[in-house]
């Protein structure tokens, strides 16, 4: 236990900060959990340790703590992000009987095969269908004696906040609280947005942080960044999974696509994940202002939220271009903006901003 805790503390110091009190408490719980996991492997008859559910506002270091701990834990383990989880489930059921409960069970089982601990990042539930998959995962993990370490922006009682479906998910919420120790990380600052003095950027987001938010997207602004608007002859149609997407350019490493074409149709997170495997730099232009959306644009904004999640998690460079204002620090109004707007705003705050007629030296850096 002590070596795990000292290791996480050392990782924090090496990154230029000290664990604040709630992070320290979470690190201690993780270290205790790790000691129980390794102890169980030496005595195979022992029951698995209780799973951990780390939650708190965006940018409080939940994923950082989980990854620091995971890197030092000597156990059979697997890490999945929320979107990768559902992609693997849907992909695993293809070729099996569609909608077959056995097929779903086999897919969930494959995810848990050969592991003592499953790390699950960005755990959230906004759709009752997703909730059914989560319920199956929890049941199977318990049956297979696999422990979970989960990070979330939501306390268990706040999962699936839609009042139309929340009551249907209550049995699963109770199961989460029964099988997991709930640990809140409640620091006062969003460390992505307001990093502590001397903090070094997380190594896993170097490429993402190199992107920019560009408004309004003049030729001079783009040229200074080595970006040049594609000609119409460079356009093509890609089909990453089932939905064709019209893009403006798709060089070997760069994808240039309009907001409407990427987010306004029937594209899914599986499409975004497939594209992320090929293109390490994305340019999304004609991004509308978040302050000007209406109810009809709500699905597009939710898809945009999923795009940002995927690119952040995969550490892909992102350039956003729009007439502006491109400001996600707005109050979510009605059903227009994503439920997880705070998380998206926090992640996009890592990108520097380019304004018209500014020299590179004057352009606004991330977090300012």
C-alpha positions in Angstrom: 0.0 0.0 0.0 2.7 2.5 1.0 4.6 2.0 -2.2 1.5 2.6 -4.3 0.7 5.8 -2.4 4.3 7.0 -2.5 4.3 6.3 -6.3 1.2 8.4 -6.9 2.6 11.2 -4.7 5.9 11.0 -6.6 4.0 11.2 -10.0 2.2 14.4 -8.7 5.5 16.0 -7.7 7.1 15.1 -11.0 4.1 16.8 -12.7 4.7 19.9 -10.7 1.9 19.8 -8.0 0.9 18.3 -4.7 -2.2 16.2 -4.1 -4.9 18.4 -2.5 -6.8 16.9 0.4 -9.6 15.1 -1.5 -7.1 13.8 -4.1 -4.9 12.5 -1.3 -7.8 10.7 0.3 -8.7 9.2 -3.0 -5.1 8.1 -3.5 -5.1 6.4 -0.1 -8.3 4.5 -1.0 -6.7 3.5 -4.3 -3.6 2.3 -2.6 -5.6 0.2 -0.1 -7.6 -1.2 -3.0 -4.3 -2.1 -4.8 -2.9 -3.9 -1.8 -6.1 -5.9 -1.5 -5.9 -6.8 -5.2 -2.3 -8.0 -5.0 -3.0 -9.8 -1.7 -5.9 -11.6 -3.3 -3.6 -12.9 -6.1 -1.3 -14.5 -3.5 -4.3 -16.1 -1.7 -6.7 -17.2 -4.4 -9.6 -18.0 -2.1 -10.0 -14.4 -1.0 -13.0 -12.5 -2.2 -12.3 -9.5 -4.5 -12.0 -6.0 -2.9 -14.9 -3.7 -3.2 -14.9 -1.6 -6.3 -14.2 2.1 -6.3 -16.3 4.9 -7.7 -14.4 8.2 -8.0 -16.6 11.2 -8.8 -16.4 15.0 -8.7 -16.6 18.1 -10.9 -14.6 18.3 -14.1 -10.9 18.8 -14.0 -10.3 17.6 -10.5 -7.8 15.0 -11.4 -9.9 11.8 -11.3 -8.6 10.4 -14.5 -5.0 11.4 -13.6 -5.2 9.6 -10.3 -6.7 6.5 -11.9 -4.0 6.4 -14.6 -1.2 7.0 -12.1 -2.5 4.2 -9.9 -3.1 1.8 -12.9 0.4 2.2 -14.2 1.8 1.1 -10.8 -0.7 -1.7 -10.0 0.8 -5.1 -10.7 -2.3 -7.0 -11.7 -4.2 -8.2 -14.7 -6.0 -5.1 -15.8 -7.8 -3.3 -18.6 -8.7 0.3 -19.1 -11.7 1.5 -21.2 -13.2 4.9 -21.9 -17.0 5.2 -21.9 -17.1 5.5 -25.7 -14.7 2.7 -26.4 -16.7 0.5 -24.1 -19.9 0.9 -26.1 -18.0 0.6 -29.4 -16.5 -2.7 -28.3 -19.8 -4.0 -27.1 -21.6 -3.1 -30.4 -18.7 -4.4 -32.4 -18.6 -7.6 -30.4 -22.2 -8.4 -31.1 -21.8 -8.0 -34.9 -21.9 -11.3 -36.6 -23.9 -12.8 -33.7 -27.7 -12.7 -33.5 -28.7 -9.1 -33.5 -30.2 -8.0 -30.2 -29.6 -11.5 -28.7 -29.1 -11.4 -25.0 -26.5 -14.1 -25.3 -24.5 -12.1 -27.8 -24.5 -9.1 -25.5 -23.4 -11.3 -22.6 -20.6 -12.8 -24.7 -19.4 -9.3 -25.6 -19.5 -8.1 -22.0 -17.7 -11.3 -21.0 -14.9 -10.8 -23.5 -14.3 -7.3 -22.0 -13.8 -8.9 -18.6 -11.9 -12.0 -19.7 -8.5 -12.4 -18.0 -8.5 -9.4 -15.8 -8.6 -8.7 -12.1 -9.5 -5.0 -12.4 -11.4 -3.1 -15.0 -10.7 0.7 -15.1 -13.6 2.6 -16.6 -13.1 6.3 -17.4 -15.8 8.9 -17.8 -18.6 6.7 -16.5 -22.0 8.3 -17.3 -25.4 7.3 -18.4 -27.8 9.6 -20.4 -29.7 6.9 -22.3 -31.7 4.1 -20.9 -30.3 1.7 -23.6 -26.8 2.5 -22.4 -28.1 1.9 -18.9 -29.0 -1.6 -19.8 -25.5 -2.3 -21.0 -24.1 -0.9 -17.7 -26.4 -3.1 -15.7 -25.2 -6.1 -17.6 -21.6 -5.1 -17.0 -22.0 -4.8 -13.3 -23.8 -8.1 -12.9 -21.1 -9.9 -15.0 -18.3 -8.3 -13.1 -19.8 -9.4 -9.8 -20.3 -12.9 -11.1 -16.7 -13.1 -12.4 -15.3 -11.5 -9.2 -13.7 -8.6 -11.3 -13.3 -5.4 -9.4 -13.9 -2.0 -11.0 -12.3 1.4 -10.7 -14.7 4.0 -12.1 -14.3 7.8 -12.7 -17.3 10.0 -13.3 -18.5 13.6 -13.2 -21.7 12.3 -11.6 -22.5 11.0 -8.1 -24.3 7.6 -8.4 -27.6 9.2 -7.5 -27.3 11.7 -10.3 -26.7 9.1 -13.1 -29.3 9.1 -16.0 -30.6 12.6 -14.9 -33.4 12.6 -17.5 -36.6 12.4 -15.3 -38.4 10.3 -17.9 -35.9 7.4 -17.3 -34.2 8.0 -14.0 -36.6 5.9 -11.9 -36.0 2.9 -14.3 -32.3 3.1 -13.5 -32.6 3.3 -9.7 -32.1 -0.5 -9.2 -28.7 -0.1 -11.0 -27.8 2.9 -8.9 -28.5 0.9 -5.8 -26.3 -1.9 -7.1 -23.5 0.6 -7.8 -23.7 1.8 -4.2 -23.8 -1.8 -2.9 -20.8 -3.0 -4.7 -18.6 0.1 -4.8 -17.1 2.5 -2.3 -18.0 6.0 -3.4 -15.1 8.6 -3.1 -15.7 12.2 -3.9 -12.9 14.4 -5.3 -14.1 17.9 -4.6 -11.2 20.3 -5.0 -12.1 23.9 -5.6 -10.3 24.3 -8.9 -10.6 22.9 -12.4 -7.0 22.0 -12.8 -7.3 21.7 -16.6 -8.6 25.3 -16.8 -6.6 26.8 -13.9 -3.5 24.7 -13.5 -1.5 25.2 -10.3 1.7 27.2 -10.6 4.6 25.0 -11.8 2.2 22.3 -13.1 3.4 20.5 -16.2 0.7 19.6 -18.8 -0.5 16.0 -18.7 1.7 13.9 -21.1 -1.4 12.2 -22.5 -2.9 15.4 -23.9 0.1 17.0 -25.6 -1.3 16.7 -29.2 -4.8 17.8 -28.1 -3.4 20.9 -26.3 -1.6 21.9 -29.5 -4.9 22.6 -31.3 -6.7 26.0 -31.5 -10.0 27.7 -31.5 -9.9 30.1 -34.5 -12.4 32.9 -35.0 -13.5 34.1 -37.5 -11.0 32.0 -39.5 -9.4 34.5 -41.9 -6.9 33.4 -44.4 -4.1 35.1 -42.4 -5.2 33.3 -39.2 -5.2 30.0 -40.9 -2.0 30.6 -42.8 0.0 31.4 -39.6 -1.0 27.9 -38.4 -0.1 26.2 -41.7 -3.8 25.6 -42.5 -5.2 26.3 -46.0 -8.8 25.9 -46.8 -9.4 22.9 -49.2 -10.7 23.4 -52.7 -13.9 21.8 -53.8 -12.0 19.2 -55.8 -10.4 17.9 -52.6 -13.8 16.9 -51.1 -14.7 13.2 -50.8 -17.0 10.8 -49.0 -15.8 8.7 -46.2 -17.7 5.8 -44.6 -15.9 4.9 -41.3 -18.7 2.6 -40.2 -22.2 2.7 -41.6 -22.8 6.4 -42.2 -21.3 8.2 -45.2 -19.7 11.5 -44.2 -18.9 14.3 -46.8 -15.5 15.8 -45.9 -13.6 18.7 -47.4 -10.2 17.0 -47.3 -8.7 13.8 -45.9 -5.0 13.9 -46.4 -3.1 10.9 -44.9 -2.9 12.5 -41.5 -5.4 15.4 -41.6 -9.2 15.4 -41.7 -11.0 18.7 -42.6 -14.8 18.5 -42.2 -17.7 20.9 -41.6 -19.6 20.9 -38.4 -22.9 20.1 -40.1 -21.5 17.3 -42.1 -19.8 15.7 -39.0 -22.4 16.4 -36.3 -25.7 17.3 -38.1 -26.5 13.9 -39.6 -26.8 10.4 -38.2 -23.1 9.9 -37.3 -22.3 8.1 -34.1 -19.4 7.8 -31.7 -18.3 4.7 -33.5 -17.8 6.8 -36.6 -15.7 9.3 -34.6 -13.6 6.5 -33.0 -13.0 4.9 -36.4 -11.9 8.2 -38.0 -9.6 8.9 -35.0 -7.7 5.7 -35.8 -6.7 7.2 -39.2 -6.5 10.9 -38.7 -4.3 12.5 -36.0 -5.2 16.1 -36.9 -8.8 17.3 -37.2 -10.1 20.6 -38.5 -13.8 21.3 -38.0 -15.0 24.5 -39.6 -18.2 26.4 -39.8 -18.7 25.7 -36.1 -21.8 27.7 -35.0 -21.8 29.8 -31.9 -23.1 27.8 -28.8 -25.1 30.8 -27.8 -27.2 30.7 -30.9 -28.5 27.2 -30.9 -32.2 26.1 -30.9 -33.9 22.9 -30.0 -33.4 21.4 -33.4 -29.6 21.7 -33.0 -29.5 19.8 -29.7 -28.6 16.4 -31.3 -25.7 18.0 -33.3 -24.3 19.6 -30.1 -24.5 16.2 -28.3 -22.5 14.6 -31.2 -20.0 17.5 -31.0 -19.6 16.8 -27.3 -18.9 13.1 -28.2 -16.3 14.2 -30.8 -14.4 16.3 -28.2 -14.5 13.4 -25.8 -13.0 11.0 -28.3 -10.3 13.4 -29.6 -9.3 14.4 -26.0 -9.1 10.7 -24.9 -7.2 9.7 -28.1 -4.9 12.8 -27.8 -5.6 14.1 -31.3 -4.9 17.7 -32.4 -8.2 19.6 -33.0 -8.7 23.0 -34.7 -12.1 24.6 -34.5 -13.0 27.4 -36.9 -16.1 29.5 -36.7 -17.4 33.0 -37.1 -17.9 33.1 -33.3 -18.3 33.7 -30.6 -17.0 30.2 -29.8 -17.5 30.3 -26.1 -18.6 27.2 -24.3 -18.7 28.9 -20.9 -22.4 29.5 -21.2 -25.4 28.4 -19.2 -26.9 25.2 -20.7 -30.3 26.4 -21.8 -33.1 23.9 -22.1 -32.3 20.9 -24.2 -30.1 22.7 -26.7 -26.6 22.2 -25.3 -25.1 18.9 -24.1 -25.8 17.7 -20.6 -22.0 17.4 -20.1 -21.3 21.0 -21.2 -19.1 21.7 -18.2 -16.8 18.8 -19.2 -16.6 19.9 -22.8 -15.9 23.5 -21.8 -13.1 22.4 -19.5 -11.5 20.3 -22.2 -11.8 23.0 -24.9 -10.2 25.5 -22.4 -6.9 23.6 -23.1 -6.9 25.0 -26.7 -5.3 28.3 -27.4 -7.4 30.9 -29.2 -6.6 32.8 -32.4 -8.4 36.2 -32.9 -8.5 38.3 -36.1 -5.4 40.4 -37.0 -3.4 39.1 -34.0 0.2 38.2 -34.3 1.3 34.8 -32.9 2.9 36.6 -29.9 -0.5 38.2 -29.0 -2.7 35.2 -29.5 -4.4 34.0 -26.4 -2.9 31.0 -24.8 -4.9 28.1 -23.2 -6.3 28.9 -19.8 -6.1 32.7 -20.2 
